[in-house]
Amino acid sequence: MEIILIENVDNLGLRGDLVKVKDGYARNFLLPKKMAIEATPGNIKQIGQQRTKIETQKVKDKSEAEAFRKILEGLELTVSRKVGEQGVLYGSVTMQDIANLLAEKGHQIDKRKISVEQTIKMPGSFDVSIRIHPEVRAVINLTVYSEEAWIELEAKKNAEAALKAAAEAVPASEVSADEQQVETTLEEASEPAIEAQPETKEAE
């Protein structure tokens, strides 16, 4: 059956494309979901009249997807899990878990658009693929830590933050000390002048 896509459909085509699919797929999924319309002469003519607008929208959609890809690829996801004696996680990290991590960073992604090359059952670093657009995918890094390694990492971060805070506080202390020294010097310089006045009057 020939249909005209009115929405981008993964692994099938883009909005405005004329494609041929199985009747069941069209009638049971694409048409009811309003993702496509039948390729009747009238519909084909109508799409043809809107071709320029459709092509402009395609370019815009892809450009926005590319911009979003750059945002996603700037992220680093981390998660901790309990690990058994053999180094295997108690339960794998699922696509829903990854979707939740992305949501925490302000990005709502359907878990069905997320994939990894292998099931995540051990600590380590993994590439996560996110399908943003039929022609655009983002690849971001996910690091899975054991709970013990996570605690050590957090302790290290806290120690580094404390050292940084202490280092930033040193110049402020030095400035305060310098200001105090200047004030002391001025006070000492002013005292003799005050004492000298009576002595001068006595000499007269």
N, C-alpha and C positions, 0 to 999 in steps of 0.2 A: 504494500500500500504506500502511495506517495503522500507525503505530508509537508507542510511548511512550518518550520520551527518559529515560534514567536517568543521563545526564551532560549538562552544558551543551555545546551544539554551536554553534559560530560560524555565523552567518547562517542558523540553522535554529530554535533555540529553547533553552529552559532545562529543567533536570531536572524531570520530571513532566509536561511538555507532551505533548499528543496531537497529532501532526502527520502529514501525508500526504506521502510521498516516492515516487520511482520505485523499482520493485521491485529493480532492479540495485543502486542505491545502498544500499538497506536490506540486502539479502542479501549483498552483496560487501564492504560496509564497516561500516555501523553495527551490525548484529547480530553479526558475527564479532568486532568490537572491543569488544563488550559496552557500547556506548554507548546502546543502545536495546533494547527488547523488542517483540514483536508485540502489537498492540492487540487481543488476544483478550478475550472477556467476563470471563474469570477475572482476567487481568492488569489490566483496567480497574477491576474491583471492588477488587483488592488496592491499586492506586494510590490509589483513592478513599479507602480506609481509612487510608492514610498521608498524605493530603493536608495535614493540619495540620503534620505533621513536615516534609514537603517544602517547604511555604511558609516555615516558620521557617528552614530551611536556606538557602533562596533569599535571604532577607533578610540572613542572616549572611554568605553568600558575597559578596554585593554590598557589604556594609559593609567587609569585609576588603579587597576589591578597591579601594574608594575610599581606604582608608588607605594601601594600597601605592602607589596613584597619586600621592598627595601626596609620598611618599618619593622616587619616581622623578622627579617633576617638580622636585625640589630638586637634582637632579644636573645637572652640565654636563660633557659629553663633549668631549674634544679629541683630535685625532690629526694626525700629520704625514705627508706623502707627497712623493715626488720629483715635480717638475713640469717639463714640457717647455718648449720655447721659446714655444709658443703659449699657455702658461698652463694646459695640460691635464695632469691627473694621469697618471702612469704606472700605469694600472690604477685602476679605480673603487673607492670604499669600499663594500664589500658589507654585506648584512644580517648575515653571519657576523662581519665585522669589528666591527660595532656590538655584536653579542651578546658578543664577546670583551671589548670595553671595559666592558660592563655587568658581566661576570663578574669583571673586575679590581676592581670596586667592591663585589663580594659579592652580585650579583644574577644568578641563572641564568635567562635568558630564551630560549625557543625562537626561533630566527631566523625561523621561519614566522609568529611573532606580531609581527614588526617590519616596518615599512614606511616609505617616504619618497615624497614626491610625484614626485620626479624622480631619475634616476640621478645619483649623486654623482661627477662627473668633473672638478670644478674646486675650488680652495680657496674657502672661504666658510662662511657660517652656514646650517644646515639644521634644519628641524623633523623630528624622528623620532617616529613614532606607534607606540605599543606597545599591543597588545590584551591587556589583563589579564583581561577578563571580557567575555562577549557584550554587556554594556551599559556597560562602562567601558573607556576608553582613556586612556593617559597620553601627553602630548606633551612631549618633552625636547629641549634644544638640543644640536646637534653642530656644533663648529667644526673645520673642516679647514684646516690650515696647510701652506704649502710648507715644505720642510726649512730653507730660509734664514730664513723668518719665524719658524719654531719656535726656531732657534738664537738669534735676536735676542730673542725673548720670554723664553727661559730666562736669557739674560744680564741682561736687565732685572730679572727676578724675583730673581736672585742679588744684583744691586746693591742693590735695595730691601731685601732681607733683611739685607745687610751694614750698610746705613745704620740700619736699625731696631735691630740688635744694638748698634751703636755708640751710638745715642741712649739705649738702655736702660742702657748701661754708665756713662754720665756721672753720674747721681745717685749711684751706688755709689762712684765716685771722689771726689765731693764730700764724701760722708759720711766716707770714710776720711781725707780731708784735715782735716775738722773735728775728728775724733776725735784725730788727731795733734796738732793745735793745742791742744786742751784738755789733753792729756797734757803738752805742753811748758810750758804756762802753770802747771800744777800743780807741775811740777818747779822752775820758776823761783821760784814763791811759797814753796816749802819751803826753798830754799837759805839765804836770809837768816836764817831762824829758827834754823837749825843753827849758823850762824856767830855769832849774837848771844849764845849761851850762855857761851862763854869770856870775852867782854868784860864781861859782868855780874859774873862771879865775880871778875875782876881788880879791878873797882871796889869790891867789898866788902873 
